């Protein structure tokens, strides 16, 4: 997903310290420029808890599942049921009021009226925006779902079918073809699951209703620019509830920054034109700092007694320095470039594999700031080029904490003075840091892994 928007459904950290990835992180709900990508379409809800029971709210979005009519879980004043209803009643006026801004972007009045005629709000998005999943998926289950034999087979077909386009793009940008093919496969299962909501309706709804209106106003106006310029037709602008579209899930603003006309036909068609799609996705990664000829990272074996307080994105060291601390490649091979800088990621704590992450992993994180997602992209790319599965086992005996347990863990950490945030049941960097400090205080590996055992220790059992 081309850089998600900060703050939606969030996402304080996208990969829990317990390696239990919430629906918000697995189905990335938003961070920089792109919101809730094709993963939401791919998984269709298996990572979500029960949906709120529908009320008497009228159906929207052509008879699709209606809005629950309930307050949003975030507690934001613009997400109360009353505020949503009031804003929905003013929707037409809100859209019309954006005409001066559209005109300043070069959108003709004729096109503005044509593309906004009959536009109504999709209030079901309010539930999706503020969803609080009860259950989570572990990172190993997440990887099992994404990196599977069927998707690998399809990916190899895609690489062969569009070899000429991948060749040209790799020469022009230096971006690894296997990473591009991996993003294509994981975002939309190779164009088979891209979402079917109108991008105009979704972004207009979010521009006029709810807690991210300023952000989505820019997305809505950018979508109008795309149509006004003629790069895409309205029927092509269909995607996720937050406006991401196409096989690699561009948000409208990301399209404006990164989309290129790969075949010189005068249009930047990232939906139905594989040449433009491949070139544009590569251009995104290149502009975000992709290092040609480098990998994304290495699976490593972490020695017993290692200080996991060093497993922090802010604590990068050279590969040679990590080797001096006892880290080795899990395959037994030497590191090819000891001077490269990397940070240690331990998504399953001391019980699971470690990974030394390089610059290109950080670039994938810019595309979608979910650690589990970026790990899946890198690993899927390696498998496409003929690499093997990860060597070390995951702690599959661990169970995922329910949301009530995650909330309780944060509350107990706060009571002990370790956690300074507002408990919300969603784990991010702040929770992970608090958990590490608690673990260090009781003399166990400070790996940030929120296991049921750690919860029991917090309970005093």
N, C-alpha and C positions, 0 to 999 in steps of 0.2 A: 504494500500500500504505500503510495507515494507520500510519505510524511504526514502523519496524522496530526490532528489538532489538539493542542494542549488543554487538558482539563475536562473533557467530556468523560463521563462514566468511570472514571479514572481512579484510576491509573496512576497512582503515585509511583508505581514502579513496574508494572507489567509482568514481572516475574517475582513471585513471592520469595521471601527468604527460605521458605519451606519448599521451594520449587513447586508449589501448588499454584498453578496459573489460573487466575480468575477469568471469567468470560470476558471481562473488560480487557484483559491483557491478551488472551488467546484470540479473541475476535476484536482486534484492536479498535477501540472506540474513538480515539482521536488524540493527536498530539500536535504536530506542527502544521502541516498543510493539508493533511488528508485524514478524513474521518472514516471510521469503521469500514474497513476494506472488504474485499470479496470473501474473506474467511467467514464472515457472518452468513454469506450465502452458501458457502461450501458446507458449513456445519449445520446450518439451519436450526440451531437452537439446542444442540446436544449438550452445550456447556452452560446453558441457562437453567435457572430454577423454574418453578412454576410461574406462568404468566399471571399477572393480576387478573382477578375475576372481572369480566366485563360488566359494566353497569348499563344504564339506559342511554348512554351517550350514543348519538346517531352514528351509523357506519360512515366511514370515509374511505378515500382511495379506491373508489369504484367497487365498494362492497367488501373490501378486504377486512381483516380483523379490526374491530373498532378500538378506539381509545378506551381505556379502562374507566375514565372519568374520575380518577383518583389523584391525590397530590403526588408529586414526584418524590422519590426516595432521598434526593439530595437535600431536601429542606429549603431549597432556594426560593425566595419569595415569588419569583417569576414562574416557578414550577408548581405552584398551588393550583388546584383544580379551578378555583375562581379566577385566578390570573390567566390561566390558559383559555378559559371560556371567553373572558373579556377581550383578550388579544385576538382570538379567533373571530370574534364578532367584528373586529376592526381590520381584518385581514386585507380586504380589497383596498381600503384606504391606505394601508401600509405599503402595499405593492405599488399603488399609483404614486405615492409620495417619493418613490425611488427613481421616477423618471428624470428629474434634473441630474442626478448622479449618473444615470445611464447615458444621458446626452453628453455629459462631459467625457465619457469614455468612447464617444464616437458612434454610439448605437442610434440608429435612425428611429424617429418616432413611429414610423410605420412598422418596423420590426419589433419595437417595444410593445406596441399594442397587439401585434399578431401573436407574439410569443407568450404574452401574459393574459390574453383573452380567455376567460373561463377558468382561470387558475383558482383553485381552492386549497385550503389547508389539509394536510394529512396529519391529523392529531394523534394517530397511533405512534408517530415518531416520538411523541413526548414520553410514552412508556419506554420505548427503546433507548432513548437518551438517558433516562434516569434509572435504568434497570439495576437491580442489586441481586446478582445471582446467589442462590443459596449454596450451590455446590460448585466445586472446582474440578479441574483436570490436572493431573500431575504432568510435569514436563515430559516424562517418558511416554505417557499415553498420548500426549500431544504429538510427539515425534513419530510414534507408531502410526498415528492417523495420517499425518502429512507425508511422511517418507515411506511410501509403500510400493510394492512391485508394479501395480497397475499404473500409478502416476509416473514411476520411473520409465516404464515401457513407452508411455505416451510422450514423455519428455524426449526420449531418444528419437522417436518418430519426428517430433517437431524440429529437433536439431538437424536431422537429415533432410527433411522437407525444405527447410529454409536455410540450408547451409550457405548459399550465396549471400543472403542478407546478413547472417551472423558473421561471415568472413569479412564483408565490407565494414560492418559496424565495429568489429574488433580491431580492424586496421585503423579506422578513423578515430576511435575513442580509447582503445587500450582496455576496455572493460571486458572482463571474462564472459564469454558466451554462456557458460554453464550457470553463472549467477543470473543472467537475464532469463534463461530458460527456467531456472528454479523459481524466480519471482512469478513468472507467467503461470507456472504450474500450481504454485501454492496460493496465489491470489484468486485465480478463477478456474482452477482445474483445466487449464488450457482452453479458455474461452467458453467453457460449457456452463459456468455458474458465475455470472457477472452481476446479478441483481436485476430486478425488473421495476424498480421504482423510478418515476420521472425525476431526473436530477433537478429540473426547474421547480417542480412542486416541492421536493424535499428541501432544497436550499431556501426557497421562498418561505416555506413553513418555518424553518429555523431562523430565518432573518427577521421574522415578525412575531414569533412566539417562543417563549422559553428563555433560558439563561445564557445563550451564546449568540445573541442577535447581531452584535457588531461583526463578529467573525464571519457569520454566515451571510451577512449582507454582501460582503466582498465576494464570497463564493457564488452567490446568486447573480450578482452583476457580472462576474467573470463568465458564468455560464451563458448569459445573454451575449457577451462579447464573442464567445466561441460561435454561437449561432449567427450573429450578425455578420461575422467575417466569412462564414460559409465553410469553416473547417469540418463541421459535423452537422447533421440534420437532427431535428428534435427527436425523432424516433431512435436515433443512435445514443442520445443522452439519457440512458437508463442505467441505474446502478443501485448502490446501497442506500439505506435510509439517510445517511449523512452526505450523500452526493458524490461518492467515489464511483468512477465508471471505467469501462473498458477492461480488457484482459489483465492489465497490470494495475488497474484501479488508480487512475489519476483523479485528484480533486480538480475542480475548475482552475483554481489559482496555480496549482502545480502544473497543469497543462500549459497555462500561459508562460510559465518560466522555462519549462523543459521540453515541450513538444516541438518536434522538428519535422520538416517535409523530407522524408528520406528518399523518395523516388522522384521528386521534382514535378509533381503534378499540380502544385499550387495549393494543396490542402494538407493539413496535418491531421490525418485520420488515424487515431490510436485505437479505434474500435474494430474496424474491419480491414485495415491495411497492415499486413504483417511487417512490411518494410518500415513504415512510420512507427509502428508499435515498438519494434526492436531498437530502432535508432533513438527514439524518444526516451525509452527506459534507460538505455545506456547513457544518454546525455544527462539524465537526472543523476545517475551514479557518478559520472565523470565530474560534473559541476559540484557534487558534494565531496569530492576529494579522493576518488578511487585511485589506488596506486597500481598501475599496470604491472603485470608479472608477479604480483604478490598474492599469497593466499589470504584467507580471512583469519586463520588461527590454527591451533594445534590442540588435540586431545592430550592431556598430560596426566601422569600418575603423581599424586601428591603424597609426600612421605608422612608416616605416622608422626604425631606430635607437632605438625606444622601449625604455625601461627596464622589462623584464618582471618585475623584482622587485616592481613595484607591482601585478602581477596576483595579488592575494592577498585572500581573503575578509575578512581583518582590516584591510584598508587601504581602507576606504570613504571616498569623497569626494563632493562635490556634482557633479552633471552639469556645471555651469559650470567647475569645476576640471578635470574630465577634458577638457573642450573646450579649455582653455588648454594642455593637454599634447598637443593635436593630434588627439584622438579625434573622429570624426564618425560620424553614422548612415550605415550602409551604403547606405540608400535615398536619401541626399541630403536627406531632410527634416530640419527643425529639431527639436531636442528640445522637447517641449511644456512640460516643467517643469524648468528649469535648477537649481532649488534642491533637487530630490530627491537623496537620497544613494544611491550605488550603488558596487558593487565590480566590478572587471574580472575576467572569466573568459576564459581563452585555452585552451580544451580541446585544441586542436591546435597550440599554441605559435605561434611567429611565422609559420608557414606557413599557418595557417588563420584563420578569422574570429574576431573578439573579440566579447564580449557584456558590456554593462553591466547588472548584476543589481540589481534593486530589492528592497524589502521583501517583495513577494509571491512572489518567487523563493525567498527564505529560508523563507517559509511552506510552499511546496511541498517544500522540503528537509526540513521537519519531518515532513511526511507520509511522505516516504521520502528519507533522507539520501544519495542518490546524485545527483551532479551531472548525469550523463547522463540519468537518469530525469527530473529536474526540468526540464532543457532540453527533453526530448521532450514533456513535459506542456505547457509553455508554448507551444512551437512548434505542437503539434497543435491547441491551443485557438485560436491565431491563424489557422491554416488553416481550422478549422471556421467562424470568423466571416468568412471570405472573404479572408484574407491570403495573401500569396505565399510561395513557398519562400525559404530563405535566399539572399542575393544572392551572397556570396563563396564561392569554391570551397574544398573540403576537400583536403588533401594526399593524395589517393587513391593516389598512387604509393608511399606509405609502407607497409611491411609490419609486421604485428604481431609483437612479440617473443614467442617461446615461453616457457613458464614457466622452463625451464632458463636461458634468456638473461636473463629478469627477475631470477632469483636471482643469476646471475653479475654483473649490473649492480650490484645492491645490495652484493654482496661486494666488488667493485672500489671502489665508493664508500666502503665501510667501511675498506678497506686504505689509502685516501688520506686518511682522517680526516674525511670529509664525512658519513658515515651512522653514526648511533649506535645504531640499532635492531638487531633480530635479523633477518638476511636470511631471507625466507620466500617470495619470488617474487610477493608481492602488493603492489602499489604504493598508497601513500596519501600523506597530507600530509607525513610525515617523509621519505619517499623523494623526493617532489617538491622539498622544500626542499633536500635534499642535492644533488640533481641541478642545481638552479639555482645553488647555490654553486660546484659544479664547473664549470658552464658559464661563470659569471662569471670564474672563475680562469683560463680559457683564452681569454677574449676573444670568446666567441660569445654570441648572444642567450640570456639566462638565463630561458628560457621554461618549463623543466621538462618539455620534450617528450623522451621517452625513445626516440629514433629508433635505428635500427641504426648510423647514423653516430656518434652519441654513444657507443654501446657500443664501437665500434671505437676511438674516441679514448681511452676508458678502458682499453682493452686495449693502448694504445700504438701502434696501427697508423697 
